[in-house]
């Protein structure tokens, strides 16, 4: 099948790799423009651009996929289908209706429509998520679904481990949809939830919340975004791994306490054990190393 692929993120790269092994290898990849990244703010291409070049696929990076120029490049391919995965920008008319479209969404729609479905599923304590192949419409992630498959969320899953499994599932499911062309079925109106984009406040470990909620937040936002708590004086301490600490004489909410080389953070009704932390401007380390560093500081 002649296809065009719209994608940007590492998740999109994994799906592109699977497509390239199939009978539906894209003839054109459309991704976002290069952006400043990292501490040096060096201009860098999105992951999908690097992968398209590696695979020898024609690449375009328009400021807007809805522009006349971008649509002309897609039209030149005359695709039988346009495939979308983690593209990161809205597709509007007339492009939206110009071709059959298959959009990869990493949730069991209608649950977790929106920008951060993997993170929100972990944070909410869901026991299962999955991948849906759907047709995009003007309303966000509300289009009909042609294929859907579930994936358990394990007790120790963080974003990295769960995302990796969903990437594999997404690639297989998209190829299956293109091979079989199953009918699209409208989503049910019940059970809709919205996976809002992760904002700065989402990263803060608010001590007024229970320990189990904070533990899920840490897993949901690591290793890609990161979570943090505020120390005395306003300095932030990054938290990369944590666990609920039951049966502990917990410190007051918002306070840190150390015992036997372990580090605990008081929160609502209990404590969170901080397993891997990252001081401001430093590297990630286990709690024992962090405590040794604090003990060696003067004063």
C-alpha positions as semicolon CSV with decimal commas, in nm:
position;residue;x (nm);y (nm);z (nm)
1;X;0,000;0,000;0,000
2;X;0,126;0,350;-0,084
3;X;0,144;0,537;0,246
4;X;0,256;0,867;0,396
5;X;0,356;0,871;0,763
6;X;0,312;1,159;1,007
7;X;0,509;1,115;1,329
8;X;0,757;1,288;1,556
9;X;0,842;1,119;1,888
10;X;1,043;0,808;1,985
11;X;0,710;0,622;2,003
12;X;0,648;0,721;1,640
13;X;0,995;0,596;1,548
14;X;0,922;0,248;1,680
15;X;0,602;0,229;1,475
16;X;0,783;0,360;1,166
17;X;1,045;0,088;1,201
18;X;0,772;-0,178;1,199
19;X;0,602;-0,022;0,898
20;X;0,931;-0,020;0,709
21;X;0,948;-0,400;0,747
22;X;0,596;-0,446;0,607
23;X;0,429;-0,409;0,269
24;X;0,326;-0,058;0,374
25;X;0,665;0,114;0,403
26;X;0,595;0,488;0,378
27;X;0,705;0,674;0,068
28;X;0,713;1,001;0,260
29;X;0,761;1,093;0,625
30;X;0,620;1,423;0,750
31;X;0,749;1,542;1,086
32;X;0,795;1,861;1,286
33;X;1,069;2,122;1,226
34;X;1,403;2,103;1,404
35;X;1,389;2,257;1,753
36;X;1,641;2,376;2,014
37;X;1,698;2,096;2,265
38;X;1,911;2,017;2,568
39;X;2,104;2,245;2,798
40;X;2,293;2,399;2,508
41;X;1,967;2,459;2,318
42;X;2,128;2,318;2,004
43;X;1,900;2,293;1,703
44;X;1,817;1,924;1,664
45;X;1,584;1,718;1,442
46;X;1,295;1,524;1,592
47;X;1,353;1,149;1,633
48;X;1,131;1,062;1,336
49;X;1,344;1,278;1,106
50;X;1,659;1,087;1,200
51;X;1,481;0,756;1,145
52;X;1,343;0,857;0,805
53;X;1,694;0,949;0,692
54;X;1,830;0,618;0,822
55;X;1,562;0,428;0,631
56;X;1,615;0,631;0,314
57;X;1,259;0,765;0,310
58;X;1,179;1,107;0,166
59;X;1,136;1,357;0,449
60;X;0,961;1,692;0,486
61;X;0,945;1,913;0,796
62;X;0,687;2,185;0,732
63;X;0,600;2,454;0,982
64;X;0,241;2,333;0,941
65;X;0,121;2,005;0,794
66;X;-0,197;2,189;0,695
67;X;-0,014;2,437;0,472
68;X;-0,060;2,434;0,094
69;X;0,305;2,337;0,052
70;X;0,282;2,038;0,286
71;X;-0,040;1,916;0,129
72;X;0,117;1,943;-0,216
73;X;0,405;1,718;-0,106
74;X;0,159;1,461;0,027
75;X;-0,055;1,487;-0,288
76;X;0,252;1,419;-0,502
77;X;0,284;1,075;-0,343
78;X;-0,084;1,001;-0,414
79;X;-0,110;0,784;-0,100
80;X;-0,371;0,517;-0,047
81;X;-0,356;0,597;0,325
82;X;-0,204;0,855;0,558
83;X;-0,073;0,705;0,883
84;X;-0,039;0,911;1,200
85;X;0,141;0,835;1,525
86;X;0,250;1,081;1,794
87;X;0,273;1,365;1,543
88;X;0,206;1,639;1,796
89;X;-0,001;1,880;1,587
90;X;-0,365;1,898;1,481
91;X;-0,460;1,791;1,131
92;X;-0,728;2,015;0,985
93;X;-0,947;2,033;0,680
94;X;-0,904;1,995;0,388
95;X;-0,620;1,749;0,463
96;X;-0,828;1,572;0,726
97;X;-1,073;1,444;0,467
98;X;-0,840;1,415;0,168
99;X;-0,724;1,055;0,228
100;X;-0,810;0,747;0,433
101;X;-0,631;0,801;0,765
102;X;-0,520;0,561;1,036
103;X;-0,418;0,717;1,367
104;X;-0,233;0,522;1,638
105;X;-0,344;0,615;1,990
106;X;-0,191;0,443;2,298
107;X;-0,503;0,390;2,506
108;X;-0,826;0,193;2,501
109;X;-1,048;0,465;2,359
110;X;-1,267;0,633;2,467
111;X;-1,058;0,624;2,785
112;X;-0,771;0,872;2,783
113;X;-0,823;1,083;2,478
114;X;-0,556;1,349;2,458
115;X;-0,188;1,426;2,477
116;X;-0,063;1,207;2,766
117;X;-0,260;0,879;2,768
118;X;0,024;0,658;2,895
119;X;0,112;0,888;3,182
120;X;-0,249;0,942;3,287
121;X;-0,327;0,569;3,282
122;X;-0,038;0,493;3,520
123;X;-0,115;0,793;3,740
124;X;-0,480;0,691;3,772
125;X;-0,390;0,340;3,882
126;X;-0,546;0,171;3,578
127;X;-0,479;-0,203;3,556
128;X;-0,495;-0,207;3,177
129;X;-0,434;0,022;2,883
130;X;-0,369;-0,059;2,519
131;X;-0,359;0,071;2,164
132;X;-0,642;0,188;1,938
133;X;-0,626;0,240;1,562
134;X;-0,877;0,511;1,481
135;X;-0,978;0,757;1,212
136;X;-0,902;1,115;1,313
137;X;-1,184;1,370;1,320
138;X;-1,203;1,735;1,418
139;X;-1,275;1,647;1,783
140;X;-0,962;1,523;1,962
141;X;-0,927;1,142;1,951
142;X;-1,303;1,102;1,910
143;X;-1,305;0,925;1,574
144;X;-1,422;0,571;1,501
145;X;-1,196;0,277;1,588
146;X;-1,113;-0,017;1,362
147;X;-0,879;-0,216;1,589
148;X;-0,805;-0,215;1,962
149;X;-0,597;-0,438;2,186
150;X;-0,524;-0,425;2,557
151;X;-0,197;-0,435;2,752
152;X;-0,174;-0,491;3,130
153;X;-0,015;-0,222;3,346
154;X;0,220;-0,394;3,588
155;X;0,271;-0,280;3,946
156;X;0,628;-0,169;3,872
157;X;0,567;-0,018;3,528
158;X;0,693;0,332;3,468
159;X;0,645;0,532;3,150
160;X;0,956;0,381;2,995
161;X;0,866;0,015;3,042
162;X;0,499;0,052;2,952
163;X;0,567;0,276;2,653
164;X;0,815;0,022;2,515
165;X;0,553;-0,254;2,519
166;X;0,289;-0,027;2,368
167;X;0,527;0,074;2,088
168;X;0,559;-0,289;1,983
169;X;0,186;-0,346;2,008
170;X;0,113;-0,027;1,812
171;X;0,336;-0,126;1,521
172;X;0,182;-0,471;1,493
173;X;-0,172;-0,339;1,524
174;X;-0,122;-0,072;1,257
175;X;0,021;-0,322;1,009
176;X;-0,270;-0,556;1,086
177;X;-0,519;-0,275;1,023
178;X;-0,361;-0,200;0,686
179;X;-0,352;-0,568;0,591
180;X;-0,709;-0,652;0,697
181;X;-0,887;-0,316;0,660
182;X;-1,143;-0,389;0,934
183;X;-1,446;-0,158;0,952
184;X;-1,440;0,152;1,168
185;X;-1,690;0,160;1,455
186;X;-1,793;0,475;1,641
187;X;-1,664;0,506;1,997
188;X;-1,917;0,470;2,280
189;X;-2,026;0,794;2,441
190;X;-1,978;0,649;2,792
191;X;-1,639;0,619;2,960
192;X;-1,470;0,919;2,800
193;X;-1,173;1,055;2,996
194;X;-0,924;1,322;2,892
195;X;-0,546;1,280;2,920
196;X;-0,439;1,641;2,960
197;X;-0,090;1,742;2,855
198;X;0,170;1,715;3,134
199;X;0,231;2,058;3,284
200;X;0,484;2,191;3,537
201;X;0,248;2,140;3,832
202;X;0,203;1,772;3,743
203;X;0,572;1,712;3,814
204;X;0,558;1,835;4,174
205;X;0,516;1,578;4,450
206;X;0,252;1,752;4,657
207;X;0,277;1,629;5,019
208;X;-0,095;1,688;5,071
209;X;-0,157;1,384;4,849
210;X;-0,140;1,022;4,972
211;X;0,177;0,819;4,923
212;X;0,023;0,578;4,672
213;X;-0,085;0,868;4,450
214;X;0,264;1,017;4,459
215;X;0,425;0,679;4,389
216;X;0,214;0,642;4,074
217;X;0,301;0,996;3,971
218;X;0,672;0,916;3,994
219;X;0,628;0,608;3,777
220;X;0,405;0,792;3,528
221;X;0,654;1,074;3,465
222;X;0,983;0,887;3,467
223;X;1,225;0,852;3,302
224;X;1,125;1,105;3,036
225;X;0,984;1,404;3,226
226;X;1,077;1,359;3,591
227;X;0,919;1,453;3,922
228;X;1,048;1,667;4,206
229;X;0,984;1,783;4,558
230;X;1,078;2,109;4,723
231;X;1,341;2,120;4,995
232;X;1,377;2,380;5,268
233;X;1,500;2,698;5,103
234;X;1,313;2,630;4,780
235;X;1,569;2,400;4,615
236;X;1,420;2,115;4,412
237;X;1,516;1,752;4,453
238;X;1,436;1,533;4,155
239;X;1,274;1,199;4,234
240;X;1,331;0,923;3,980
241;X;1,211;0,617;4,172
242;X;1,002;0,585;4,486
243;X;0,791;0,338;4,681
244;X;0,514;0,356;4,937
245;X;0,658;0,306;5,287
246;X;0,384;0,134;5,494
247;X;0,402;0,094;5,869
248;X;0,651;0,377;5,911
249;X;0,640;0,648;6,177
250;X;0,609;0,898;5,895
251;X;0,764;1,244;5,897
252;X;0,532;1,541;5,877
253;X;0,394;1,613;5,530
254;X;0,660;1,786;5,321
255;X;0,945;1,684;5,553
256;X;1,238;1,453;5,474
257;X;1,365;1,195;5,722
258;X;1,655;0,950;5,702
259;X;1,688;0,611;5,873
260;X;1,948;0,337;5,811
261;X;2,058;0,490;5,483
262;X;1,701;0,522;5,359
263;X;1,523;0,845;5,274
264;X;1,155;0,914;5,340
265;X;0,921;1,195;5,241
266;X;0,620;1,273;5,456
267;X;0,286;1,302;5,282
268;X;-0,084;1,278;5,358
269;X;-0,138;0,984;5,593
270;X;0,199;0,818;5,534
271;X;0,538;0,834;5,371
272;X;0,707;0,783;5,038
273;X;1,048;0,617;5,031
274;X;1,274;0,794;4,784
275;X;1,485;0,530;4,609
276;X;1,659;0,729;4,334
277;X;1,695;1,105;4,353
278;X;1,864;1,376;4,150
279;X;1,995;1,692;4,316
280;X;1,961;2,016;4,121
281;X;2,236;2,028;3,859
282;X;2,359;1,680;3,951
283;X;2,323;1,322;3,839
284;X;2,069;1,067;3,951
285;X;2,183;0,857;4,249
286;X;2,043;0,618;4,503
287;X;1,918;0,759;4,831
288;X;2,213;0,626;5,033
289;X;2,463;0,810;4,811
290;X;2,258;1,126;4,837
291;X;2,252;1,105;5,215
292;X;2,628;1,048;5,231
293;X;2,676;1,358;5,018
294;X;2,455;1,562;5,244
295;X;2,640;1,439;5,554
296;X;2,974;1,544;5,407
297;X;2,864;1,899;5,339
298;X;2,989;2,160;5,584
299;X;2,738;2,303;5,826
